[in-house]
Amino acid sequence: MATDCLFTPAHHLGTFELMKCDIRTDQAVGPHPPILRGLRHVADALKAAGQKVVDWEPPLQTTAKRVHVSPLLGSLQCRNCLTADRQQSGMAKVSFLLAHGGNDIHPHLVLSGEPLIPDLQESFQLKAADCPPRASEPHFFQGLEYEAAYCDYWNSTSENNGQIVDAVIIPVALHAAVIPGKCYHTAYTEVINLMNYSAAVIPVTKADKTIDVVPKDDPKTYDRAPVGVQIVARTFKEEKVLAIAGIVTACMNVAVCCEYASSYWV
C-alpha cells in the first residue's frame, strides 16, 4: 500500500500529468483586469503544455476572511478584561489574528531588524493582549471547520477521473503590486494562512495601461507594475509547490517564446 509522505520529492512530479485549478475570484472582490489577464496567460500556457486545468469552486472565501480577522462581539470573558471606557459600550472586539496584541509578531521583527510597514503599524502595534486566549476559541473552531470543508472539496476533485488536484492557481491580491497605503483587501492570502497551506508566488506579466482598464483608477496608476499569482498546495507540500512553481514558470517561458517566434515568422 502506498503511503503519502510529508514532503514530495520534486523529481516525482514529472512522472504524472499535473492537474491544476484556476480560481479567478474570492467570491467577494474581483481582481483587476491585469490579474485576470495574468491568470488567463498561466492557464493557456499550461494547457498548451498538456497540463490539465479545471475550474475551482471551493467553500466561500469570505467565510475564511471573517474567521481570520473579524472581531468577536459580546464575549463575557472579554468584558471582564476591558478598560472602563470600553466596558461602557457593553461590547468587546477581539480579532482572531490580533488577540495576542502583536506579542507573537514583534519578536520576529526584532530578529530581522525590520520595522512594521506604515500600513500595519496601527493594527499590529505592540500592546497587552486584549483578552484571555479562550476568547478567540470560537474563531479557532470555525477555522478548523472551514479547513475541513475545504479539504473535503479538494478531495472531491478525484471523483471524475480518480486524480486529485495537485495545485491551485489564484491571485495574490486583487491588484498588481501594492501602492503604499492602498492595500484594502487581503482575503486572497488570508484563506491560505488560515489553513496553513503551502504557497509560492511567481511573477507572470506586468500591468499595461493600454489594455488593462481599471474602473475609477487612472490607467497610469498600475502601469508596468508586476502581476503575480499564487500556486497553492496542501499542508506540508512545500517542496511540491516549489517544483510546480518551476513547471509553471517553464510553461510560461515556452509560451512567450512560441508567441515571439510566431510573430517573427509571420
C-alpha positions in Angstrom: 0.0 0.0 0.0 1.4 3.4 -1.0 1.9 5.9 1.7 1.9 9.7 1.5 5.0 11.4 2.9 5.1 15.0 4.3 7.4 16.2 1.5 7.0 15.0 -2.1 10.4 14.8 -3.8 10.5 17.2 -6.7 11.6 14.6 -9.3 8.4 12.6 -8.7 6.3 15.4 -10.2 7.5 14.6 -13.7 6.0 11.1 -13.6 2.4 12.0 -14.0 0.2 14.7 -15.6 -0.2 17.6 -13.2 -3.8 18.7 -12.6 -4.1 22.4 -11.7 -7.1 24.5 -10.9 -7.7 28.1 -11.8 -9.7 30.4 -9.5 -10.4 33.9 -10.7 -12.2 35.5 -7.7 -12.5 35.0 -4.0 -16.3 35.4 -4.4 -16.2 38.8 -2.7 -14.0 41.2 -4.5 -13.0 40.5 -8.1 -9.4 41.0 -9.3 -8.4 44.0 -11.5 -8.0 43.3 -15.3 -4.2 42.8 -15.2 -4.7 40.0 -12.7 -7.4 38.3 -14.7 -5.2 38.6 -17.8 -2.3 37.1 -15.9 -4.4 34.1 -14.8 -5.5 33.6 -18.4 -1.9 33.6 -19.6 -1.0 31.0 -17.0 -4.0 28.7 -17.8 -3.4 29.0 -21.5 0.4 28.2 -21.1 -0.4 25.1 -19.0 -3.0 23.8 -21.4 -0.6 24.3 -24.3 2.0 22.2 -22.4 -0.5 19.4 -22.0 -1.4 20.1 -18.4 -5.0 19.7 -17.2 -6.6 22.9 -15.9 -10.1 22.9 -14.4 -12.3 25.5 -12.6 -12.1 25.8 -8.8 -15.1 26.5 -6.7 -14.2 26.0 -3.0 -16.2 27.0 0.1 -16.8 30.7 0.3 -13.5 32.5 1.0 -15.5 35.3 2.6 -16.0 32.8 5.4 -12.3 32.4 5.8 -11.8 36.1 6.0 -14.5 36.5 8.6 -12.9 33.8 10.7 -9.4 35.1 10.3 -9.8 38.8 11.0 -13.3 39.8 12.1 -13.9 40.6 15.7 -15.8 38.5 18.2 -18.5 40.6 19.8 -20.1 40.4 23.2 -17.9 37.8 24.8 -18.4 37.7 28.6 -14.7 36.8 29.1 -13.7 39.9 27.1 -16.0 42.2 29.0 -14.2 41.3 32.2 -10.8 42.5 30.9 -11.9 45.7 29.1 -10.9 49.1 30.1 -13.5 51.2 31.7 -14.3 53.3 28.6 -14.7 50.1 26.5 -16.8 48.5 29.2 -19.4 51.2 28.8 -20.0 50.2 25.3 -21.0 46.7 26.5 -19.2 45.1 23.6 -15.8 43.6 23.1 -14.0 43.3 19.9 -11.3 40.6 19.7 -9.7 39.7 16.4 -8.6 36.1 15.9 -5.5 37.5 14.2 -4.7 40.2 16.8 -5.9 38.7 20.0 -2.3 38.4 21.4 -1.6 42.1 21.0 1.2 41.6 18.5 3.3 39.7 21.0 3.7 36.8 18.6 4.8 39.1 15.8 7.3 41.6 17.3 9.9 39.1 18.5 10.3 38.0 14.8 10.6 41.6 13.7 13.3 42.2 16.3 15.2 39.2 14.9 15.0 40.5 11.3 15.6 44.1 12.2 12.7 45.2 10.0 10.1 47.7 11.2 6.4 47.3 10.6 5.4 48.8 7.3 3.3 52.0 7.8 0.1 50.2 6.7 0.4 47.8 9.6 1.8 50.0 12.3 -1.5 50.8 13.9 -3.1 47.4 13.6 -0.1 45.5 14.9 1.3 47.9 17.5 2.7 46.0 20.5 0.3 46.0 23.4 -1.1 43.8 26.1 -3.4 41.0 24.9 -7.0 42.2 24.9 -8.4 39.1 26.4 -7.6 35.6 27.6 -6.7 33.2 24.8 -10.0 31.4 25.4 -11.8 34.4 24.0 -10.7 33.5 20.4 -11.7 29.9 20.7 -14.9 30.3 18.7 -13.0 31.5 15.7 -10.4 28.8 16.2 -13.0 26.1 15.9 -14.7 27.9 13.0 -11.3 27.9 11.3 -11.0 24.1 11.7 -14.5 23.6 10.3 -13.6 25.8 7.3 -10.4 23.9 6.8 -12.2 20.6 6.9 -14.8 21.8 4.4 -12.0 23.0 2.0 -10.2 19.7 2.4 -13.4 17.7 1.6 -13.8 19.9 -1.6 -10.2 19.3 -2.6 -10.6 15.5 -2.1 -13.8 15.6 -4.2 -11.8 16.6 -7.3 -10.8 12.9 -7.7 -14.3 11.8 -8.4 -14.3 12.4 -12.1 -11.1 10.5 -13.2 -9.5 9.4 -9.9 -6.8 12.1 -10.0 -6.8 14.7 -7.2 -5.9 18.3 -8.0 -2.2 18.9 -7.4 -2.2 22.7 -7.1 -4.5 25.7 -7.3 -3.5 28.9 -9.0 -5.1 32.0 -7.5 -4.4 35.8 -7.3 -2.1 37.1 -4.7 -4.2 40.3 -4.4 -6.9 42.0 -6.4 -4.4 44.4 -8.0 -0.9 44.5 -9.3 2.0 45.4 -7.0 0.7 47.3 -3.9 0.6 51.0 -3.9 1.6 52.1 -0.3 -1.4 53.0 1.8 -3.8 51.4 -0.7 -4.0 47.8 0.2 -7.5 47.2 1.3 -8.4 43.6 0.5 -6.2 40.7 1.7 -8.6 37.8 1.5 -6.7 36.0 -1.3 -3.8 35.3 1.1 -5.7 35.1 4.4 -7.5 31.9 3.3 -4.2 30.2 2.7 -2.8 31.4 6.0 -5.8 30.2 7.9 -5.4 26.7 6.6 -1.6 26.5 6.8 -1.4 25.6 3.1 1.8 25.7 1.2 2.1 28.5 -1.3 4.6 30.1 -3.7 4.3 33.4 -5.7 5.6 33.9 -9.2 5.5 36.9 -11.5 3.6 36.3 -14.7 3.3 39.6 -16.5 3.0 43.3 -16.0 0.1 45.7 -15.9 -0.4 47.6 -19.2 -2.3 50.9 -19.3 -3.2 50.4 -22.9 -5.2 47.2 -22.4 -5.9 46.9 -18.6 -8.6 49.4 -17.8 -9.3 49.6 -14.1 -12.6 51.3 -13.3 -12.3 54.6 -11.3 -8.5 54.4 -11.5 -6.0 56.3 -13.6 -4.7 53.9 -16.2 -1.2 55.0 -15.3 -1.5 54.1 -11.6 -0.5 50.4 -12.1 1.2 50.7 -15.4 4.2 48.3 -15.7 3.6 47.1 -12.1 4.3 43.3 -11.8 1.5 40.9 -11.7 1.9 37.7 -9.7 -0.1 34.6 -8.9 -0.1 32.2 -6.0 0.5 28.5 -6.6 -1.1 26.7 -3.6 -0.7 23.1 -2.5 -1.9 21.4 0.7 -0.3 21.4 4.1 3.4 20.2 4.3 3.7 20.3 0.5 6.4 23.0 0.3 8.7 21.0 -2.0 5.9 20.1 -4.2 4.6 23.6 -4.5 8.1 24.9 -5.3 8.5 22.2 -8.0 5.2 23.1 -9.5 6.1 26.8 -9.5 9.2 25.8 -11.6 7.0 23.9 -14.0 4.5 26.8 -14.4 7.4 29.2 -15.0 8.9 26.9 -17.6 5.5 26.6 -19.4 5.1 30.4 -19.3 8.6 30.9 -20.8 7.8 28.4 -23.6 4.6 30.2 -24.4 6.3 33.5 -24.6 9.0 32.1 -26.9 6.3 30.5 -29.1 4.4 33.7 -29.3 7.6 35.6 -30.2 8.6 33.0 -32.9 5.1 33.1 -34.4 5.0 36.9 -34.7 8.6 36.9 -36.1 7.9 34.4 -38.9 4.5 35.9 -39.9 
